[in-house]
Amino acid sequence: MAHKIAKLMLEQAGTFLERTEAVRTALSLGMPANEIEEYLDWLDVVRANETDTSTSEDTSTGHRWQPKAS
């Protein structure tokens, strides 16, 4: 449950300062730094794709993030 909360906070962070605070919170909730980095990278890609496809009729991506298998 803590990772779900951390992911929601990371998703909602819009500015650099908000993202910094969200990362600190995610770390304090026990989310490993490498998972935070992977999740933020994934969010950046998804958001970039949403921007690129904003002219299409369906802007929902349906993407779900899955951590890499170690």
Chimera marker file (.cmm) of the C-alpha trace (Angstrom):
<marker_set name="trace">
<marker id="1" x="0.000" y="0.000" z="0.000" r="1" g="1" b="0" radius="0.5"/>
<marker id="2" x="2.858" y="2.388" z="0.772" r="1" g="1" b="0" radius="0.5"/>
<marker id="3" x="4.199" y="2.046" z="-2.773" r="1" g="1" b="0" radius="0.5"/>
<marker id="4" x="0.769" y="2.897" z="-4.204" r="1" g="1" b="0" radius="0.5"/>
<marker id="5" x="0.707" y="6.068" z="-2.129" r="1" g="1" b="0" radius="0.5"/>
<marker id="6" x="4.254" y="6.901" z="-3.201" r="1" g="1" b="0" radius="0.5"/>
<marker id="7" x="3.356" y="6.383" z="-6.880" r="1" g="1" b="0" radius="0.5"/>
<marker id="8" x="0.320" y="8.649" z="-6.553" r="1" g="1" b="0" radius="0.5"/>
<marker id="9" x="2.461" y="11.364" z="-5.025" r="1" g="1" b="0" radius="0.5"/>
<marker id="10" x="5.042" y="11.002" z="-7.785" r="1" g="1" b="0" radius="0.5"/>
<marker id="11" x="2.315" y="11.205" z="-10.432" r="1" g="1" b="0" radius="0.5"/>
<marker id="12" x="0.831" y="14.362" z="-8.935" r="1" g="1" b="0" radius="0.5"/>
<marker id="13" x="4.150" y="16.198" z="-8.663" r="1" g="1" b="0" radius="0.5"/>
<marker id="14" x="4.225" y="18.854" z="-11.356" r="1" g="1" b="0" radius="0.5"/>
<marker id="15" x="7.129" y="21.117" z="-10.473" r="1" g="1" b="0" radius="0.5"/>
<marker id="16" x="10.717" y="20.310" z="-9.617" r="1" g="1" b="0" radius="0.5"/>
<marker id="17" x="10.120" y="21.114" z="-5.943" r="1" g="1" b="0" radius="0.5"/>
<marker id="18" x="6.979" y="18.969" z="-5.824" r="1" g="1" b="0" radius="0.5"/>
<marker id="19" x="8.834" y="16.096" z="-7.471" r="1" g="1" b="0" radius="0.5"/>
<marker id="20" x="11.713" y="16.442" z="-5.013" r="1" g="1" b="0" radius="0.5"/>
<marker id="21" x="9.322" y="16.273" z="-2.075" r="1" g="1" b="0" radius="0.5"/>
<marker id="22" x="7.479" y="13.321" z="-3.635" r="1" g="1" b="0" radius="0.5"/>
<marker id="23" x="10.775" y="11.440" z="-4.043" r="1" g="1" b="0" radius="0.5"/>
<marker id="24" x="11.667" y="12.115" z="-0.403" r="1" g="1" b="0" radius="0.5"/>
<marker id="25" x="8.259" y="10.883" z="0.676" r="1" g="1" b="0" radius="0.5"/>
<marker id="26" x="8.505" y="7.770" z="-1.509" r="1" g="1" b="0" radius="0.5"/>
<marker id="27" x="11.893" y="6.968" z="0.018" r="1" g="1" b="0" radius="0.5"/>
<marker id="28" x="10.520" y="7.448" z="3.528" r="1" g="1" b="0" radius="0.5"/>
<marker id="29" x="7.662" y="5.066" z="2.672" r="1" g="1" b="0" radius="0.5"/>
<marker id="30" x="10.216" y="2.403" z="1.784" r="1" g="1" b="0" radius="0.5"/>
<marker id="31" x="10.150" y="2.557" z="-2.009" r="1" g="1" b="0" radius="0.5"/>
<marker id="32" x="13.644" y="1.731" z="-3.333" r="1" g="1" b="0" radius="0.5"/>
<marker id="33" x="15.432" y="4.539" z="-5.165" r="1" g="1" b="0" radius="0.5"/>
<marker id="34" x="15.851" y="2.457" z="-8.328" r="1" g="1" b="0" radius="0.5"/>
<marker id="35" x="12.075" y="1.827" z="-8.493" r="1" g="1" b="0" radius="0.5"/>
<marker id="36" x="11.406" y="5.535" z="-8.001" r="1" g="1" b="0" radius="0.5"/>
<marker id="37" x="13.776" y="6.357" z="-10.848" r="1" g="1" b="0" radius="0.5"/>
<marker id="38" x="12.231" y="3.731" z="-13.146" r="1" g="1" b="0" radius="0.5"/>
<marker id="39" x="8.719" y="4.936" z="-12.317" r="1" g="1" b="0" radius="0.5"/>
<marker id="40" x="9.598" y="8.583" z="-12.966" r="1" g="1" b="0" radius="0.5"/>
<marker id="41" x="11.240" y="7.628" z="-16.267" r="1" g="1" b="0" radius="0.5"/>
<marker id="42" x="8.123" y="5.668" z="-17.226" r="1" g="1" b="0" radius="0.5"/>
<marker id="43" x="5.889" y="8.621" z="-16.299" r="1" g="1" b="0" radius="0.5"/>
<marker id="44" x="7.987" y="10.936" z="-18.481" r="1" g="1" b="0" radius="0.5"/>
<marker id="45" x="7.609" y="8.592" z="-21.462" r="1" g="1" b="0" radius="0.5"/>
<marker id="46" x="3.867" y="8.173" z="-20.964" r="1" g="1" b="0" radius="0.5"/>
<marker id="47" x="3.363" y="11.922" z="-20.604" r="1" g="1" b="0" radius="0.5"/>
<marker id="48" x="5.454" y="12.582" z="-23.716" r="1" g="1" b="0" radius="0.5"/>
<marker id="49" x="3.357" y="10.063" z="-25.666" r="1" g="1" b="0" radius="0.5"/>
<marker id="50" x="0.147" y="11.689" z="-24.408" r="1" g="1" b="0" radius="0.5"/>
<marker id="51" x="1.392" y="15.054" z="-25.641" r="1" g="1" b="0" radius="0.5"/>
<marker id="52" x="2.326" y="13.596" z="-29.031" r="1" g="1" b="0" radius="0.5"/>
<marker id="53" x="-1.061" y="11.919" z="-29.464" r="1" g="1" b="0" radius="0.5"/>
<marker id="54" x="-3.169" y="14.765" z="-28.070" r="1" g="1" b="0" radius="0.5"/>
<marker id="55" x="-4.690" y="15.279" z="-31.514" r="1" g="1" b="0" radius="0.5"/>
<marker id="56" x="-6.058" y="11.729" z="-31.662" r="1" g="1" b="0" radius="0.5"/>
<marker id="57" x="-9.636" y="11.021" z="-30.642" r="1" g="1" b="0" radius="0.5"/>
<marker id="58" x="-8.615" y="8.832" z="-27.682" r="1" g="1" b="0" radius="0.5"/>
<marker id="59" x="-6.064" y="10.389" z="-25.329" r="1" g="1" b="0" radius="0.5"/>
<marker id="60" x="-6.231" y="7.670" z="-22.699" r="1" g="1" b="0" radius="0.5"/>
<marker id="61" x="-3.151" y="5.488" z="-22.786" r="1" g="1" b="0" radius="0.5"/>
<marker id="62" x="-4.202" y="2.455" z="-20.825" r="1" g="1" b="0" radius="0.5"/>
<marker id="63" x="-0.543" y="2.009" z="-19.861" r="1" g="1" b="0" radius="0.5"/>
<marker id="64" x="0.265" y="0.353" z="-16.577" r="1" g="1" b="0" radius="0.5"/>
<marker id="65" x="3.681" y="0.587" z="-15.039" r="1" g="1" b="0" radius="0.5"/>
<marker id="66" x="5.382" y="-2.641" z="-14.054" r="1" g="1" b="0" radius="0.5"/>
<marker id="67" x="8.767" y="-2.668" z="-12.301" r="1" g="1" b="0" radius="0.5"/>
<marker id="68" x="11.554" y="-4.478" z="-14.093" r="1" g="1" b="0" radius="0.5"/>
<marker id="69" x="12.263" y="-7.991" z="-12.915" r="1" g="1" b="0" radius="0.5"/>
<marker id="70" x="15.528" y="-8.095" z="-11.010" r="1" g="1" b="0" radius="0.5"/>
<link id1="1" id2="2" r="1" g="1" b="0" radius="0.2"/>
<link id1="2" id2="3" r="1" g="1" b="0" radius="0.2"/>
<link id1="3" id2="4" r="1" g="1" b="0" radius="0.2"/>
<link id1="4" id2="5" r="1" g="1" b="0" radius="0.2"/>
<link id1="5" id2="6" r="1" g="1" b="0" radius="0.2"/>
<link id1="6" id2="7" r="1" g="1" b="0" radius="0.2"/>
<link id1="7" id2="8" r="1" g="1" b="0" radius="0.2"/>
<link id1="8" id2="9" r="1" g="1" b="0" radius="0.2"/>
<link id1="9" id2="10" r="1" g="1" b="0" radius="0.2"/>
<link id1="10" id2="11" r="1" g="1" b="0" radius="0.2"/>
<link id1="11" id2="12" r="1" g="1" b="0" radius="0.2"/>
<link id1="12" id2="13" r="1" g="1" b="0" radius="0.2"/>
<link id1="13" id2="14" r="1" g="1" b="0" radius="0.2"/>
<link id1="14" id2="15" r="1" g="1" b="0" radius="0.2"/>
<link id1="15" id2="16" r="1" g="1" b="0" radius="0.2"/>
<link id1="16" id2="17" r="1" g="1" b="0" radius="0.2"/>
<link id1="17" id2="18" r="1" g="1" b="0" radius="0.2"/>
<link id1="18" id2="19" r="1" g="1" b="0" radius="0.2"/>
<link id1="19" id2="20" r="1" g="1" b="0" radius="0.2"/>
<link id1="20" id2="21" r="1" g="1" b="0" radius="0.2"/>
<link id1="21" id2="22" r="1" g="1" b="0" radius="0.2"/>
<link id1="22" id2="23" r="1" g="1" b="0" radius="0.2"/>
<link id1="23" id2="24" r="1" g="1" b="0" radius="0.2"/>
<link id1="24" id2="25" r="1" g="1" b="0" radius="0.2"/>
<link id1="25" id2="26" r="1" g="1" b="0" radius="0.2"/>
<link id1="26" id2="27" r="1" g="1" b="0" radius="0.2"/>
<link id1="27" id2="28" r="1" g="1" b="0" radius="0.2"/>
<link id1="28" id2="29" r="1" g="1" b="0" radius="0.2"/>
<link id1="29" id2="30" r="1" g="1" b="0" radius="0.2"/>
<link id1="30" id2="31" r="1" g="1" b="0" radius="0.2"/>
<link id1="31" id2="32" r="1" g="1" b="0" radius="0.2"/>
<link id1="32" id2="33" r="1" g="1" b="0" radius="0.2"/>
<link id1="33" id2="34" r="1" g="1" b="0" radius="0.2"/>
<link id1="34" id2="35" r="1" g="1" b="0" radius="0.2"/>
<link id1="35" id2="36" r="1" g="1" b="0" radius="0.2"/>
<link id1="36" id2="37" r="1" g="1" b="0" radius="0.2"/>
<link id1="37" id2="38" r="1" g="1" b="0" radius="0.2"/>
<link id1="38" id2="39" r="1" g="1" b="0" radius="0.2"/>
<link id1="39" id2="40" r="1" g="1" b="0" radius="0.2"/>
<link id1="40" id2="41" r="1" g="1" b="0" radius="0.2"/>
<link id1="41" id2="42" r="1" g="1" b="0" radius="0.2"/>
<link id1="42" id2="43" r="1" g="1" b="0" radius="0.2"/>
<link id1="43" id2="44" r="1" g="1" b="0" radius="0.2"/>
<link id1="44" id2="45" r="1" g="1" b="0" radius="0.2"/>
<link id1="45" id2="46" r="1" g="1" b="0" radius="0.2"/>
<link id1="46" id2="47" r="1" g="1" b="0" radius="0.2"/>
<link id1="47" id2="48" r="1" g="1" b="0" radius="0.2"/>
<link id1="48" id2="49" r="1" g="1" b="0" radius="0.2"/>
<link id1="49" id2="50" r="1" g="1" b="0" radius="0.2"/>
<link id1="50" id2="51" r="1" g="1" b="0" radius="0.2"/>
<link id1="51" id2="52" r="1" g="1" b="0" radius="0.2"/>
<link id1="52" id2="53" r="1" g="1" b="0" radius="0.2"/>
<link id1="53" id2="54" r="1" g="1" b="0" radius="0.2"/>
<link id1="54" id2="55" r="1" g="1" b="0" radius="0.2"/>
<link id1="55" id2="56" r="1" g="1" b="0" radius="0.2"/>
<link id1="56" id2="57" r="1" g="1" b="0" radius="0.2"/>
<link id1="57" id2="58" r="1" g="1" b="0" radius="0.2"/>
<link id1="58" id2="59" r="1" g="1" b="0" radius="0.2"/>
<link id1="59" id2="60" r="1" g="1" b="0" radius="0.2"/>
<link id1="60" id2="61" r="1" g="1" b="0" radius="0.2"/>
<link id1="61" id2="62" r="1" g="1" b="0" radius="0.2"/>
<link id1="62" id2="63" r="1" g="1" b="0" radius="0.2"/>
<link id1="63" id2="64" r="1" g="1" b="0" radius="0.2"/>
<link id1="64" id2="65" r="1" g="1" b="0" radius="0.2"/>
<link id1="65" id2="66" r="1" g="1" b="0" radius="0.2"/>
<link id1="66" id2="67" r="1" g="1" b="0" radius="0.2"/>
<link id1="67" id2="68" r="1" g="1" b="0" radius="0.2"/>
<link id1="68" id2="69" r="1" g="1" b="0" radius="0.2"/>
<link id1="69" id2="70" r="1" g="1" b="0" radius="0.2"/>
</marker_set>
